[in-house]
Amino acid sequence: MITKTAEHTVIGTRPPRADAFEKVVGKAVFGPDVNLPRMAYGRILRSPHAHARIVRIDPTRAEALDGVYAVATAADLPEAADRTERVGEGNVNYKYMRDNTFAGDKVLYHGHPIAAVAARTLQIAEQALELIDVEYELLDPVLDVRQAMAADAPLLHEGMHTRSLAGTADTPSNVASQFQFLQGDPEQGFAQADVVVERAFETAMVHQGYIEPHAATAAWDADGTLTVYTTTQGAFDIRSQVHELLGYPLSKIIVVPTEVGGAFGGKNVGYVEVPAAVLARKSGRPVRVVMTREEVFLASGPSSGTWMRVKMGATREGRITAAEVELCYEAGAYPGSPVGAGANCILAGYDIPNARLDGYDVVVNKPRVGAYRAPGATQSTFAGEAVIDELAEKLGLDPVEFRLRNIATNGMPRLNGGFHEHIAAREVMEAVRDHPHYNAPLERGTGILRRGRGVGLAYWGNWGARSSVTLEVNADGTVSMLMGSVDITGTRTSIAMQAAETLGLSLAHINPAMGNTQTSGYSDASGGSRTTMATGVAAVKAAEEVIAKMHERAAAIWVCEPEQVAYTNIGPDAGTFTCSRNDETMTFAEVAAKLGGTGGALRGQGDVNVRRWGGAFGANIADVEVDIETGSVRLLRFTAVQNVGKAIRPGQVEGQLRGGATQGIGWGLYEGYAYDGQGHMLNANFLDYKLPTALDVPAIETEILEIPWPEHPFGVRGVGETPIVGPPAAIANAVYDAIGVRQGFLPMTPARILESMGII
C-alpha cells in the first residue's frame, strides 16, 4: 500500500539542474568534443548549385592526396526501400534520406552533399574536397512555393505525383501531397456573416539557430560493431536511420548520445552520422565529422517557408460563422513539410461551425525542412490570428473579448477530426484579459515613434510515444536512474523529481543519467514536448515497481506478509516502511542497506507507450514601438501565458516560455533565409542571419496556469512547443495597432514595414 495525498514535497520546487555543474565547468562532452585514438577528420563536399544533374564524379585526384584515408559517395550506400516511417516529430522516407545523404543523379539545393573525405587533418580533408571533380548539367531552380505549384514549373522529382485522399495524380508535380478538412457548410456560413476578412500571408524559411553544429564520430570494432557518438535528440531514431541507410543489423549498431548544445527539433534527423560511418569503414579508423556553421544553414533542416490564405466571416454579434484556409508549405528538396501540424493548430482555439482547409506539401530547391519547435504552427497561427484580430477591429470589439466569444471548449469537434479534451483555452484568454500588462495604460507616442499592443492565441497538440526508465536502488539508500530519453531542456532533473516524489525521497537521493541504445530501454526522440510528460510516466511506473519490491524486502526482514507492510511517500514520515503486525518502522535507506541479504539487486523498470496526451494553449501580449521613418520595431514589453498542466520544476517551465518566446520574436522580426535567383543562400552565417540578442528582447513576463491533464500521474502537459507559436502573431497585431497597416510577411523587417506603408 502507498499512502498518497495531493501535496507535493519535490514537485513544484526549484532545484538546480542535475547537469549544471558539468556544463558550467566544461566537463560535459558535446558532439564536437569526442576524440578517439587514431581518429581521422571528415569533411563533406557540397553542391554549389541549387538544381543540377550530376554528369560525373571523379574522386581520383582526392584519393591520391597524401594523408587522405577514404572518399565516399552515393555509390557506397545500398539502395534504400521507397517507404515512409514516423521518426521523431516527422515522417521519413528512406529513399529520400539516402539521396539527401549523398546526391545520386541530381543535386536539389545549394549545399546538397555529394561526397565525403576522411583525412589525417582537417586541412588535408579540405584540400581533398577541392580535388574531387564533379561535372554538372545546370537546371532551372524553383524557389517559391507558389511557383513550384504551377503546372509548368521545373520538376525536382520527375517521378513524383501528388497524393491525396482521392488517389495519386497522373501528371508529375512538385506538390507531393494535398489534403482537405471540411466541417459544416462554409458557403452557407459566409452567407450568414456580416463581416468577411480575407488576406494572404508569406513567411520565410527559418533556422532553429542552435549554437552547437551537427557532429558525429563513428568507430567500427573488430567484431563488426559500429558505435556512433552524436549530438541528437533521439539515439534510437539515429540507430534506425544508420541501420536503414547502411543495410546493417540494428543489433550491431550502438548510438551514444552526447550532450546537446541546442536542438529545438533540428537534431531529430541525422546529417553526418552515415557519412562518418561509411568513411570509418573504408578508412579502418574512427572518423569525426563536424558541420561548419555555413553547412548547418545550407544543409540541415530548417522550418518551412509558406504562402497562406485565410478568409473568415463573423456576425455583428461577434460570432465567427465560417473560415476558409489554404496552406502551402515548402518541404525543401524532399517531401515532408509540417503543413499537417499547421492545419492542426490554425483554428484549434476557436468554435467555427463551418470551415474548409486545404493543405499542400510542396518541394522546392532548398534544404529538406525539419522540425522546429511546434513545427508548422507558428506560420499558420500568424495568419489565423491576424485575421481574427482584423475581424475584431471591424466589429468594434476588444480583441480579447472577440476571442472569448468564439473560444474552443471541451467536447468541441476539431476540424481535422476528434474532439477537444480537458483544454483550457478560455482560462488562458481570461488570464490575458485580467493580466496587469493587458490593462496597463499604453502611451501611443507622437511624431515618428508610434506604439501599439497586440495579442495572439497559440496551441500545440504535444506528443506522447515510447519512453523507458530504469531505477536501481543502491545500498546507501540512493537510487540510480537511467533513461533512454536525451536531455535537451533539463529533463534529467524534471524526470528525477517525479521519481523522487513517487518514492518519497529527496531529489538528492536520485542520480539521473542518460543511456545509449545498448544500455537503456527504447525511447522515442526528445521532441514534441513529450519528455517530461511521457518519460515522467515511465519514471513513476519504475518508482512504483521499486516500492512494490521494497515491500517484499521489508516483509522478509520482518518475517511478515508484504500486505502487512505500508509505505509512506509524502509528509514528515516520507520514505518510511511500517509493519502493521508489530508497528516497527524502517526507512527506505535501512531497507536498502539490507538488500544483499534479502535477494540482492533491486530494480524498477518503466516502459511506456503514452497514447493519450494533453495539448497546451498559450497566449502572448506584445507592446511595440515603430519608427515610421525607418520601419524599425522595438519590443517594449512582452508577456507569455500558458497552461502547463503541472509545473514539475517551475524555473525550467519559465525558461521554456521565455526561450520559446524569444525564438518567436526572432521569427517575427528578424529571421529568414535569403536566396538569389539561382538558389544560392546569401546569409548562411550568424552575421548575416539575424538572431535576436539581449538588446532586442525585454524581460519576458510569464504567467503559468496549472490546469492538469488528468491522465498523467501529476497532471503534466508538454510545455516547450507552444511558447514559440504566438509571438509573431501578437507582434504583428501590435504593429498594426501602432501604424494602422496590416503585415502579411514574416519576418517584419524595416524594409517590409515601410513597403507596407507605401513609403518604399
LUMTI-157033 format. One record per residue (C-alpha): x, y, z; residue in three letters. Coordinates in steps of 0.1 Angstrom, whole numbers, plus 5000, padded with zeros to 4 digits. Last residue first. Example, Ala and Ser with C-alpha at 12.3 -4.5 7.8 and 13.67 -1.06 7.14 Angstrom:
! residues 2
513749895071SER/512349555078ALA/
***
This chain:
! residues 760
509255254496ILE/506955464517ILE/503755274508GLY/503155174544MET/503554804535SER/506854894519GLU/508055074550LEU/507154764571ILE/508954544546ARG/512054754547ALA/512054754585PRO/511854374586THR/508654204596MET/510053854592PRO/507553724583LEU/505153894559PHE/501453994557GLY/501654304580GLN/498454504585ARG/498854884584VAL/497455114612GLY/500855224625ILE/500855124662ALA/497854884664ASP/499154724632TYR/502554674648VAL/500854524679ALA/498954274657ASN/502154174640ALA/503854134674ILE/501053914688ALA/501153704656ALA/504953664656PRO/504853574694PRO/502153304693GLY/503752974683VAL/507152994700ILE/505752944735PRO/503652644725THR/506452404719GLU/508252374752GLY/505452294777VAL/504051944773GLY/501351874798ARG/501851734833VAL/498851634856GLY/500951464882PHE/500151104874PRO/499351204838HIS/495851104826GLU/494151414841PRO/496051674822TRP/496151944848PRO/495152304848ILE/498252484861GLU/498452824846LEU/501952984845ILE/502253354839GLU/505453474824THR/507053824819GLU/509753854793ILE/512554094802ALA/512854294770PRO/514254144738VAL/516354314712ASP/519454414733LEU/519654064748ALA/520153944712THR/517653844685PRO/519153644656LEU/520053804623LYS/521353574596TYR/524053804581ASP/526553774610LEU/525353444623PHE/526153274590ASN/524453134559ALA/523053474547ASN/523053464509LEU/521753114501MET/522353044465HIS/519152944446GLY/519953094412GLN/517753404417GLY/519453494450ASP/518353354483TYR/517653494518ALA/516753264547TYR/514753434574GLY/515053584609GLU/514553934622TYR/511154054634LEU/508653764637GLY/510953474637TRP/513253644662GLY/510353724684ILE/509253354682GLY/512753254692GLN/512553484722THR/509053344731ALA/510452994730GLY/513253084753GLY/511053274777ARG/508353004780LEU/510952724782GLN/512852914809GLY/509652964829GLU/509052594827VAL/512552514839GLN/512252754868GLY/508852604876PRO/510152244880ARG/507252004878ILE/504952284866ALA/501652104863LYS/499252124834GLY/501352374816VAL/498652624807ASN/500452924792GLN/500753304795VAL/503753484779ALA/504153854783THR/506254104763PHE/507054474768ARG/508854734747LEU/509754554715LEU/511354794692ARG/510354784655VAL/512354954627SER/510455104598GLY/512955374594THR/510655684592GLU/507655524609ILE/509755424639ASP/507555154655VAL/507355094692GLU/505954764703VAL/503854614732ASP/503254244730ALA/500854014749ILE/501153644743ASN/498853344746ALA/499152974755GLY/497152664749PHE/498652314755ALA/497551984742GLY/497051684766GLY/498351334760TRP/496951004751ARG/498950714735ARG/501850704760VAL/503950404752ASN/505550314784VAL/508450114798ASP/509250174835GLY/511549934852GLN/512349904889GLY/515549744901ARG/516649574932LEU/520049394934ALA/520349114960GLY/517748884975GLY/517248975011THR/520748975025GLY/522249194999GLY/519249425000LEU/519949505037LYS/521149865033ALA/518249935010ALA/515849855038VAL/517650105061GLU/517750365033ALA/514050345027PHE/513550405064THR/512450125088MET/509450115111THR/508049865136GLU/504349875144ASP/504449495152ASN/501949345128ARG/501249665109SER/504849685097CYS/505850035087THR/508050155058PHE/509250515058THR/510450735030GLY/508051015039ALA/507251035076ASP/507051425077PRO/504751425046GLY/504851215015ILE/505950865004ASN/504550655032THR/505050285028TYR/502850015043ALA/503849655051VAL/501249395062GLN/500449315026GLU/504049215021PRO/503448935046GLU/505648915077CYS/509148795086VAL/510249155095TRP/513249145072ILE/511348945045ALA/508449195047ALA/510949475042ALA/512249305011ARG/508749244997GLU/507749595003HIS/510949714986MET/509749524955LYS/506449724955ALA/508350044961ILE/510749984932VAL/507849894909GLU/506150224918GLU/509350404911ALA/509650244876ALA/506050334869LYS/506650694880VAL/509850714859ALA/507950584828ALA/505250844833VAL/507951114836GLY/509350984803THR/505951074788ALA/505451414804MET/508951554810THR/509851414776THR/506951494753ARG/507251854743SER/507151754706GLY/510751644709GLY/513051414728SER/513151124704ALA/511450794711ASP/512750574739SER/513850204738TYR/515350074770GLY/518850174781SER/522350024779THR/522749944743GLN/520950234726THR/522750474750ASN/521850584785GLY/521250924800MET/521850974837ALA/519951064869PRO/521251014905ASN/518251034928ILE/518851074966HIS/519451444963ALA/515951484949LEU/514651394984SER/512751074988LEU/509050984989GLY/509450734961LEU/506850904939THR/508251244946GLU/511751134939ALA/510750964906ALA/508951284895GLN/511951494905MET/514251264885ALA/512151334855ILE/512351714859SER/516151694866THR/517151474836ARG/514651694816THR/516951994817GLY/516052104782THR/517751874757ILE/518151564778ASP/518051254755VAL/515450994765SER/516650644772GLY/516750704810MET/518950564837LEU/518150654873MET/520450544902SER/518650554935VAL/520250644969THR/519650445000GLY/523250365007ASP/522950014994ALA/521850144960ASN/518450104945VAL/518350084907GLU/515750274887LEU/515350214849THR/513450454827VAL/512050394792SER/509950604769SER/507550554740ARG/505050794725ALA/503451104740GLY/503151414719TRP/502151784721ASN/498951944704GLY/500352294702TRP/498152604705TYR/498652984704ALA/496453284710LEU/497853624700GLY/497753974715VAL/498754314703GLY/499754654717ARG/500854964698GLY/503255244699ARG/504255514673ARG/507555684671LEU/507855934642ILE/505956214658GLY/503856104688THR/503555804710GLY/500655584719ARG/501355584756GLU/499955254768LEU/497955224800PRO/498254884818ALA/495354654814ASN/496954404791TYR/500154404812HIS/498254384845PRO/496754054833HIS/492954014836ASP/492253984799ARG/495353764794VAL/494253534822ALA/490853514806GLU/492453414774MET/494353134791VAL/491253014810GLU/489253014779ARG/491752794760ALA/492052554789ALA/491652214773ILE/490551894790HIS/489551724758GLU/488951884724HIS/487351644700PHE/488351424671GLY/488951514635GLY/490851774615ASN/488352044621LEU/488151954658ARG/484851884674PRO/484152074707MET/483951844737GLY/485852084760ASN/485652444747THR/487152654719ALA/486853034722ILE/484553224700ASN/483253494724ARG/486553484742LEU/488453574711ARG/486253874705PHE/486753984741GLU/490453954737VAL/490454164705PRO/488154434721ASP/485254464697LEU/484454724671GLY/483254464646LEU/485954574621LYS/488554554648GLU/487554214660ALA/487654084624LEU/491154234620GLU/492354054650ASP/491053714639ILE/492653774605VAL/496053834621ALA/495553544644GLU/495053304615GLY/498053414595ALA/500553414624PHE/499053094637THR/499752924603SER/503453014604GLN/504052944641THR/502252604639ALA/504352434612GLY/506752264635PRO/505952334672ALA/509652384679ARG/511452344646TYR/511152014629ALA/512951964596GLY/512852104561VAL/514751954532ARG/517252204520PRO/516052444492LYS/515252384456ASN/511452344462VAL/509152064471VAL/505452134480VAL/503251994508ASP/499852144502TYR/496952194527GLY/493352284521ASP/491152394550LEU/487352434549ARG/485252564578ALA/481752594591ASN/480952574628PRO/483952774640ILE/484552734677ASP/488052874682TYR/491452774696GLY/492252494672ALA/491852714640LEU/495552734630ILE/496852444650CYS/496052124632ASN/496552284598ALA/500052394608GLY/500652034620ALA/499651894587GLY/501752154568VAL/504852034587PRO/506751974554SER/507751624544GLY/508551584508PRO/512151624496TYR/514151934483ALA/512552174507GLY/509152094521ALA/507752444514GLU/504252484528TYR/501152604510CYS/498252644535LEU/494852754522GLU/492152834548VAL/488452914546GLU/486553004577ALA/482953044586ALA/480453184611THR/482553354637ILE/480353514664ARG/480953884673GLY/477353994675GLU/477654174642ARG/478253834626THR/481553684616ALA/483453574584GLY/486953444579MET/489253404549LYS/492853294553VAL/495453254525ARG/498953114531MET/502253104514TRP/504952944533THR/508652904541GLY/509152584560SER/511452524590SER/515152454588PRO/516552104584GLY/520352084578SER/522152164546ALA/522852524539LEU/522452674574PHE/524352394592VAL/526952394564GLU/527652764569GLU/528152704606ARG/530652424599THR/529552064602MET/531551824623VAL/532551484610VAL/534751254632ARG/536150934618VAL/537450634637PRO/539850414617ARG/539750144590GLY/539450404562SER/536550254544LYS/534550164575ARG/535250494591ALA/534350684560LEU/531050504557VAL/530250564594ALA/531150934593ALA/529050984562PRO/526150804580VAL/526351014611GLU/526751344594VAL/523151464587TYR/521051294613GLY/517351364619VAL/515851474652ASN/518551734656LYS/516652034644GLY/513751994668GLY/514752274691PHE/518452154690ALA/520852334713GLY/524252224725GLY/523251864731VAL/525251644754GLU/526451324737THR/524151054725PRO/525850714721VAL/524450514692VAL/525350144691ILE/524949944659ILE/525449574656LYS/522049474668SER/520449704643LEU/521949504615PRO/523549704586TYR/521749804554GLY/523850124556LEU/520950364551LEU/518450154570GLU/520650074600HIS/522050424602VAL/518550574602GLN/517350324628SER/520250404651ARG/519650774646ILE/516050724657ASP/517250524687PHE/519650794698ALA/516951064696GLY/517551434702GLN/521051414687THR/524651514691THR/526551204681THR/528750924691TYR/528350634667VAL/529550284675THR/529550024648LEU/530149664660THR/531849444634GLY/533749224658ASP/536949424653ALA/535249744663ASP/534050014639TRP/534150374650ALA/531950674641ALA/532151034654THR/529251264649ALA/528651644649ALA/525851874639HIS/526752234649PRO/526452364685GLU/524852714688ILE/521352624678TYR/519652874654GLY/516452674647GLN/516552804611HIS/513953004592VAL/512252974558MET/510453294551ALA/506753364557THR/504053474534GLU/500453584540PHE/497253634521ALA/494153814534ARG/490453774535GLU/488153944560VAL/484353904560VAL/481854104581VAL/478054044583ASP/478453674580ALA/475453444573GLN/476453404537ALA/479953314548PHE/478553024569GLY/476352904540GLN/479452884518GLU/481452714546PRO/478952434551ASP/479752214581GLY/483352094586GLN/485852014558LEU/489451914560PHE/491351894528GLN/494651724519PHE/497551764494GLN/500651574487SER/504051594469ALA/503151914450VAL/506251944428ASN/504251774401SER/504151474377PRO/500751424360THR/498551114367ASP/497651234402ALA/497550974431THR/494350904449GLY/491351094460ALA/492651114496LEU/495651294482SER/499051214466ARG/500651444440THR/502951264416HIS/506751254419MET/508551064392GLY/510351364376GLU/511551474410HIS/512651844412LEU/510351944384LEU/510752284367PRO/507352464369ALA/504952434340ASP/501952324361ALA/502552584387ALA/502952454423MET/506652544423ALA/505952904415GLN/503652914446ARG/506252764468VAL/509052994456ASP/512552864449LEU/512352674417VAL/515852614402PRO/516552594365ASP/518852314356LEU/522652304353LEU/524452004339GLU/527251934364TYR/530651784362GLU/532351704396VAL/536051654400ASP/537151594436ILE/540451784441LEU/538852074460GLU/537451834486LEU/540951694491ALA/542352024502GLN/539652054529GLU/540451704541ALA/544151794542ILE/543352094564GLN/541151894586LEU/543951654594THR/544851294587ARG/542051254562ALA/538451134557ALA/536651274526VAL/532951304518ALA/530951324486ALA/527951494471ILE/526151664499PRO/523551924488HIS/524852274499GLY/522852474474HIS/519752264467TYR/518551974446LEU/521651794433VAL/520851524408LYS/521851174398ASP/522851044433GLY/523351314460ALA/524851174492PHE/522951194525THR/519951364509ASN/519651094484ASP/519650834511ARG/517151024531MET/514951044501TYR/515050674497LYS/514450634535TYR/511250844535ASN/511050994570VAL/507951124587ASN/508051384614GLY/508351464651GLU/510651174660GLY/510750924631VAL/507550814615ARG/508050574586GLU/508050614548THR/508950364522ARG/511050364490ASP/513550094500ALA/517150214501ALA/519850114475GLU/523050044493PRO/525350334501LEU/528950344489ASP/527950454454ALA/526450764469ALA/529950894475THR/532750824500ALA/536450914499VAL/539050744522ALA/542350784540TYR/543651114526VAL/547051204541GLY/548951224509ASP/546551314480LEU/545851024456ALA/542250974468GLU/541551344460ALA/542851314425ARG/540851004418THR/537551134432PRO/535751154398ASP/532051244399ILE/530351274365ARG/527151404349VAL/525451514381ILE/522251694371ARG/521652034385ALA/519452234408HIS/520652464436ALA/524252484426HIS/527452504446PRO/526952144457SER/528652024488ARG/531751824495LEU/531751684531ILE/534651684555ARG/535951404578GLY/538751404603TYR/540551084612ALA/540850934647MET/543750714656ARG/542650714692PRO/539250874698LEU/538151234704ASN/534551334711VAL/534351704719ASP/532551804687PRO/529451614699GLY/529351754734PHE/531051614764VAL/530251784797ALA/533351874818LYS/533352234809GLY/532952384844VAL/529452514838VAL/528352214819LYS/529451954844GLU/528052164873PHE/524652214857ALA/523751854848ASP/521351784876ALA/519752124871ARG/519552334903PRO/516452284924PRO/513352504920ARG/510352334938THR/507052244923GLY/507451874926ILE/509751774955VAL/507451794985THR/504051754969HIS/500551764984GLU/497551584969ALA/498051294993THR/499550954989LYS/499950645011THR/501350354992ILE/500050005000MET/
***
